[in-house]
């Protein structure tokens, strides 16, 4: 294993693999919640979709405080023996996994409705607003401390997205096989008993293992010394500067609509395939196909495309492709599941590219803010961005839940009316189409970090650090 003169091992494949496992760990709880928590609340506990959507919205107001608070803690805390960011993975991997497991307790199905609602709020906020925040923000901020090389950061972002894709593959393909069954009339129904609890418990254990692999394989190398921080800023000043940042505001706007669209697709697939296409196995097949689109096409091309044309420039083209395809799916009301799935997989090429490089965009923004202010606020910048992603997640869950109520979805009914099924199709296609097109618009007209500016910022910071010894 190669080492630098200071005894720290060189940045390499081990860091990328370790960082990949970090997102693998994150998404064993995050993707499972994004894809199946609405199903658990409505189908198993019998809580209305509107009530669940309201929970997601309320939780995001809580996150506005917990995310930014965690970012400030990370930025102000002294480095531990294992780094400023990496130590939090060690500390919080067990709490986030346990709190995720507690959300899926099927024994609550027989409780009074007010008890179910209190249970839903307490366990969801404990997982999403406290423990997931306390591990995800340090993990995301850590990329800029692993390497300062622009191509290396794009590589970390790519491997992080591969981790998310692999987690999505496992969750999306395996989960429906256990969570759904076919009744005597041939309808797709959610299994009773403790199946949800068992599956959630297995994913929580796997999450801990993945976090520990991430902790073991990654190394923090880029140290921003106190003397480099030209002046200390209070919370209000720092937050004020950040929200004035055009680059951060641009990526926040793009991320909100990207997550809204992507997670709405994931959530509504659990209703679209069983109800519209009458085939719950389509959920697994779609997840399998879309994951391999990422692994075999997008991931290998993300770094060379980013180096050649730029992350922003390529992402705009990709999001336009995704938006146009989903708009066509809505207009033509596709009846054949395989045609629908094939076109969705092509659309996934576009959103997959932006998803693959988006974490490198965040380190670009952190660099841009350091150039502008003389301070490096990794945790705070990432916390603001993390909150924006959660807003997108909440909007996806909220829109999905409210849409189910608006179109008249009845969770206690095995077979839905044709009008409800048509509404499910519209929600699953038209809203994502609008969201993807808005992402392309925001990236092109608001987000300023094109290829030329990113390369200039990297060189300026490299020179500054050389001067500071």
C-alpha positions in Angstrom: 0.0 0.0 0.0 1.5 3.4 -1.0 2.1 6.0 1.6 2.8 9.7 1.4 5.8 11.3 3.0 3.6 12.2 6.0 2.8 8.5 6.6 -0.8 8.8 5.4 -1.7 6.3 2.7 -2.3 7.7 -0.8 -5.8 8.3 -2.1 -7.0 5.3 -4.2 -9.5 2.6 -4.9 -9.8 1.6 -1.2 -11.2 5.1 -0.4 -13.7 4.9 -3.3 -14.9 1.5 -2.2 -15.1 2.6 1.4 -17.1 5.7 0.4 -19.4 3.5 -1.7 -20.2 1.3 1.3 -21.0 4.4 3.3 -23.9 5.2 1.0 -24.8 1.6 0.8 -25.3 1.8 4.6 -27.2 5.1 4.4 -29.6 3.7 1.8 -30.4 0.4 3.5 -32.5 2.7 5.7 -33.2 5.7 3.5 -34.2 3.9 0.2 -36.2 1.3 2.2 -38.1 4.2 3.9 -38.5 6.1 0.6 -39.9 3.1 -1.2 -41.9 1.2 1.4 -42.6 3.4 4.5 -45.7 4.9 2.8 -46.9 1.3 2.1 -46.2 0.2 5.7 -48.1 3.2 7.1 -51.1 2.9 4.8 -51.4 -0.8 4.1 -50.2 -2.3 7.4 -51.1 0.3 10.0 -54.1 1.7 8.1 -53.1 5.4 8.4 -54.4 7.6 5.7 -52.0 8.8 2.9 -52.8 12.5 3.8 -51.8 12.0 7.4 -48.5 10.3 6.3 -47.8 13.2 3.9 -48.3 15.7 6.7 -45.8 13.8 8.8 -43.2 14.1 6.1 -43.8 17.8 5.8 -43.7 18.4 9.6 -40.4 16.4 9.8 -38.8 18.7 7.3 -39.5 21.7 9.5 -37.7 19.8 12.3 -34.8 19.1 10.0 -34.4 22.8 9.2 -32.9 23.0 12.7 -31.3 19.6 13.3 -29.5 19.5 9.9 -27.9 22.9 10.2 -27.1 22.3 13.9 -25.3 19.1 13.0 -23.4 20.9 10.3 -22.2 23.5 12.8 -21.2 20.8 15.3 -19.1 19.1 12.6 -17.4 22.4 11.6 -16.7 23.6 15.1 -15.7 20.3 16.8 -12.0 19.4 17.1 -10.7 16.5 15.1 -10.8 13.1 16.8 -8.1 10.6 16.5 -9.9 9.2 13.4 -10.7 12.5 11.8 -13.2 15.3 11.9 -15.9 13.5 9.9 -15.1 9.8 10.0 -15.5 9.6 13.8 -19.2 10.2 13.5 -19.7 7.1 11.4 -18.2 5.1 14.2 -20.4 6.8 16.8 -23.8 6.8 15.1 -24.0 3.7 12.9 -25.8 1.7 15.5 -28.3 4.3 16.6 -29.4 5.1 13.0 -29.9 1.4 12.3 -31.8 0.7 15.5 -34.1 3.7 15.0 -34.9 2.6 11.4 -35.9 -0.9 12.7 -38.2 0.7 15.3 -40.3 2.4 12.5 -41.5 -1.0 11.1 -43.2 -2.7 14.1 -46.2 -4.6 12.7 -47.4 -5.2 16.3 -48.7 -1.6 16.2 -51.3 -2.6 13.6 -53.8 -3.5 16.4 -53.2 -0.3 18.5 -55.8 2.6 18.6 -55.3 5.1 15.8 -54.1 7.9 18.1 -51.4 5.5 19.4 -50.3 4.6 15.8 -50.0 8.3 14.9 -47.9 9.1 18.0 -45.7 6.1 17.3 -45.4 7.1 13.7 -44.2 10.7 14.5 -41.9 9.7 17.4 -40.1 6.9 15.5 -39.8 8.7 12.2 -38.4 11.9 13.7 -36.0 9.9 15.9 -34.7 8.1 12.7 -34.8 10.8 10.1 -34.3 14.1 12.0 -31.9 13.0 14.6 -29.8 9.9 14.0 -29.8 9.8 10.2 -28.8 13.5 10.2 -26.0 12.8 12.7 -24.3 10.3 10.4 -25.3 11.5 6.9 -24.0 15.1 7.2 -20.5 14.1 8.4 -20.4 11.3 5.8 -21.3 13.6 3.0 -18.9 16.3 4.2 -16.0 13.8 4.4 -15.6 13.7 0.6 -13.7 17.0 0.5 -11.4 15.8 3.3 -10.5 12.5 1.5 -9.0 14.3 -1.6 -8.7 17.8 -3.1 -8.4 16.5 -6.6 -11.4 17.3 -8.8 -11.3 14.1 -10.7 -10.9 12.1 -7.5 -13.9 13.8 -6.0 -16.0 12.9 -9.1 -14.7 9.4 -8.6 -15.9 9.4 -5.0 -19.3 10.8 -6.1 -19.5 8.0 -8.7 -18.7 5.3 -6.3 -21.2 6.8 -3.8 -23.9 6.6 -6.4 -22.9 3.0 -7.2 -23.4 2.2 -3.5 -26.8 3.8 -3.6 -27.6 1.8 -6.8 -26.6 -1.5 -5.2 -28.6 -0.7 -2.1 -31.6 0.2 -4.3 -31.1 -3.1 -6.2 -31.1 -5.2 -3.1 -34.1 -3.3 -1.6 -36.1 -2.9 -4.8 -35.6 -6.4 -6.1 -35.7 -8.4 -2.9 -38.2 -6.5 -0.7 -41.3 -6.9 -3.0 -40.7 -10.7 -3.2 -41.2 -10.9 0.6 -43.6 -7.9 1.2 -46.2 -8.7 -1.4 -48.3 -11.8 -2.1 -51.1 -12.8 -4.5 -54.6 -13.4 -3.1 -57.0 -16.0 -4.3 -58.5 -13.6 -6.9 -55.0 -12.8 -8.3 -54.7 -9.4 -6.7 -51.3 -8.1 -5.3 -51.6 -7.6 -1.5 -49.2 -6.7 1.3 -48.3 -9.7 3.5 -49.4 -9.6 7.1 -47.6 -10.9 10.1 -44.2 -9.7 11.1 -42.7 -9.7 7.6 -42.1 -5.9 7.4 -40.4 -6.0 10.8 -38.1 -8.9 9.9 -37.1 -7.3 6.6 -36.4 -4.0 8.3 -34.3 -5.7 10.9 -32.1 -7.5 8.3 -31.5 -4.2 6.5 -30.6 -2.5 9.7 -27.9 -5.1 10.4 -26.6 -4.8 6.9 -26.5 -1.0 7.3 -24.2 -1.3 10.3 -21.8 -3.6 8.5 -21.6 -1.3 5.5 -20.9 1.7 7.8 -18.1 -0.1 9.5 -16.5 -1.0 6.1 -16.7 2.6 5.1 -15.0 3.6 8.4 -12.2 1.1 7.9 -11.3 1.9 4.3 -11.5 5.7 4.1 -8.9 8.2 5.2 -9.1 11.9 5.8 -6.1 13.7 4.1 -7.1 17.3 3.5 -6.6 19.2 6.7 -7.8 22.8 6.8 -5.7 24.3 9.6 -7.0 26.9 12.0 -4.6 29.5 10.6 -6.2 29.1 7.2 -9.5 30.2 8.5 -8.9 33.9 8.1 -11.7 34.9 10.5 -14.3 33.2 12.7 -18.0 33.8 11.8 -21.0 33.3 13.9 -23.9 31.0 13.0 -26.1 33.9 11.6 -23.3 35.4 9.5 -22.2 32.0 8.1 -25.8 30.9 7.3 -26.5 34.3 5.8 -23.5 34.0 3.5 -24.4 30.5 2.5 -28.0 31.2 1.5 -26.7 34.1 -0.6 -24.6 31.7 -2.6 -25.9 31.3 -6.2 -24.1 28.0 -6.6 -25.7 26.5 -3.4 -29.1 27.9 -4.2 -28.9 26.5 -7.7 -28.0 23.0 -6.5 -30.6 23.2 -3.8 -33.3 24.0 -6.3 -32.1 21.3 -8.6 -31.9 18.7 -5.8 -35.4 19.4 -4.5 -37.0 18.8 -7.8 -34.7 15.9 -8.6 -35.5 14.1 -5.3 -39.2 15.0 -5.6 -39.3 13.3 -9.0 -37.1 10.3 -8.3 -38.6 9.4 -4.9 -42.1 10.0 -6.1 -41.4 7.4 -8.9 -40.0 4.9 -6.3 -42.9 5.4 -4.0 -45.7 5.4 -6.6 -44.2 2.3 -8.3 -45.5 0.4 -5.3 -49.0 1.3 -6.4 -48.4 1.6 -10.2 -47.2 -1.9 -10.9 -49.7 -3.8 -8.6 -52.7 -1.6 -9.5 -52.2 -0.3 -13.0 -50.1 -3.2 -14.6 -51.5 -5.8 -12.2 -48.0 -7.2 -11.6 -46.1 -6.4 -8.3 -43.1 -8.3 -9.7 -42.6 -5.3 -12.0 -41.3 -3.3 -9.0 -38.4 -5.7 -8.7 -37.7 -5.9 -12.5 -37.7 -2.1 -12.8 -35.3 -1.7 -9.9 -33.0 -4.4 -11.4 -33.0 -2.8 -14.9 -32.6 0.8 -13.6 -29.7 -0.2 -11.3 -27.8 -1.9 -14.1 -28.3 1.2 -16.3 -26.3 3.0 -13.6 -23.7 0.3 -13.0 -23.0 -0.6 -16.6 -23.6 2.6 -18.5 -23.6 5.7 -16.3 -21.0 4.9 -13.7 -18.2 4.0 -16.2 -18.9 7.1 -18.3 -19.4 9.7 -15.5 -15.8 10.7 -14.9 -14.7 10.9 -18.5 -17.8 12.8 -19.6 -17.4 15.2 -16.6 -13.7 15.8 -17.5 -14.5 16.4 -21.1 -17.7 18.6 -21.1 -18.3 19.3 -17.4 -20.7 18.0 -14.7 -23.2 20.9 -15.1 -23.3 20.8 -18.9 -23.8 17.0 -19.1 -26.4 17.0 -16.3 -28.5 19.5 -18.1 -28.7 17.3 -21.2 -29.5 14.2 -19.1 -32.3 15.9 -17.2 -33.9 17.1 -20.4 -33.9 13.6 -21.7 -35.5 12.2 -18.6 -38.2 15.0 -18.6 -39.1 14.5 -22.2 -39.5 10.7 -21.9 -41.7 10.9 -18.8 -43.8 13.6 -20.5 -44.3 11.2 -23.4 -45.2 8.4 -21.0 -47.9 10.6 -19.6 -49.3 11.7 -23.0 -49.5 8.2 -24.5 -50.8 6.3 -21.5 -48.7 3.2 -22.1 -50.6 0.0 -21.4 -47.7 -2.5 -21.9 -45.6 -2.9 -18.7 -42.5 -3.8 -20.7 -42.7 -0.8 -23.0 -43.2 1.4 -20.0 -40.3 -0.1 -18.2 -38.0 0.2 -21.2 -38.7 3.8 -21.7 -38.3 4.5 -17.9 -34.9 2.8 -18.0 -33.8 5.1 -20.8 -35.0 8.1 -18.8 -33.0 6.8 -15.9 -29.8 7.4 -17.9 -30.4 11.1 -17.6 -31.3 11.4 -14.0 -28.7 8.7 -13.2 -25.9 10.8 -14.5 -26.8 13.9 -12.4 -27.3 11.6 -9.4 -23.9 10.1 -10.0 -21.9 13.3 -10.0 -24.1 15.5 -7.7 -21.9 14.8 -4.6 -18.9 16.2 -6.5 -21.0 19.3 -7.1 -21.3 19.8 -3.4 -17.5 19.7 -2.9 -17.2 22.2 -5.8 -19.6 24.5 -3.9 -17.6 24.1 -0.7 -14.5 25.1 -2.7 -16.3 28.1 -4.3 -17.5 29.3 -0.8 -13.9 29.1 0.5 -12.7 31.2 -2.4 -15.3 33.8 -1.7 -15.2 34.0 2.1 -11.8 32.6 3.1 -13.5 30.0 5.4 -14.2 26.4 4.8 -17.6 25.3 6.1 -17.9 21.7 4.9 -20.4 20.6 7.5 -22.6 23.7 7.3 -22.8 23.7 3.5 -23.5 20.0 3.4 -26.1 20.4 6.1 -28.0 23.1 4.1 -27.9 20.8 1.1 -29.0 17.8 3.1 -32.0 19.7 4.4 -32.9 20.6 0.8 -32.7 16.9 -0.2 -35.0 16.1 2.7 -37.4 18.8 1.5 -37.5 17.0 -1.8 -38.0 13.7 0.0 -40.9 15.2 2.0 -42.5 16.7 -1.1 -42.3 13.4 -2.8 -43.9 11.6 0.2 -46.4 14.4 0.7 -47.4 14.7 -2.9 -47.7 10.9 -3.1 -49.8 10.7 0.0 -52.0 13.7 -0.8 -52.4 12.5 -4.4 -53.6 9.1 -3.2 -56.3 10.9 -1.1 -57.3 13.3 -3.9 -57.7 10.5 -6.4 -59.8 8.5 -4.0 -57.4 5.7 -3.1 -58.9 3.4 -0.5 -56.2 1.5 1.4 -58.7 -1.0 2.8 -59.9 -2.0 -0.7 -58.2 -4.8 -2.5 -59.3 -3.6 -5.9 -59.3 0.2 -6.8 -61.7 1.9 -9.2 -60.6 2.7 -12.8 -60.6 6.4 -12.0 -58.2 5.8 -9.1 -55.9 3.6 -11.2 -55.8 6.3 -13.9 -54.9 8.8 -11.2 -52.0 6.6 -10.0 -50.6 6.6 -13.6 -50.9 10.3 -14.0 -49.2 11.0 -10.6 -46.4 8.5 -11.5 -45.6 10.2 -14.8 -46.7 13.8 -15.2 -45.3 15.1 -11.9 -41.8 13.5 -12.4 -41.8 14.9 -16.0 -42.3 18.5 -14.7 -39.7 18.0 -12.0 -37.0 16.7 -14.3 -37.5 19.6 -16.7 -37.3 22.1 -13.9 -34.0 20.6 -12.8 -32.6 21.1 -16.2 -33.8 24.7 -16.2 -32.3 25.5 -12.8 -29.0 23.9 -13.6 -28.6 25.9 -16.8 -29.8 29.3 -15.7 -29.1 29.4 -12.0 -26.2 27.1 -11.1 -23.0 28.9 -12.1 -20.2 26.3 -11.6 -19.4 25.2 -15.1 -16.3 23.2 -16.1 -14.0 26.2 -16.4 -14.9 27.8 -13.1 -14.5 24.5 -11.2 -11.0 23.9 -12.6 -10.0 27.5 -11.7 -11.2 27.1 -8.1 -9.3 23.9 -7.6 -6.1 25.5 -8.8 -6.6 28.6 -6.6 -7.1 26.5 -3.5 -4.1 24.3 -4.2 -1.9 27.4 -4.5 -3.3 28.8 -1.2 -2.6 25.6 0.7 1.0 25.5 -0.7 1.5 29.1 0.5 0.2 28.2 4.0 2.6 25.3 4.2 
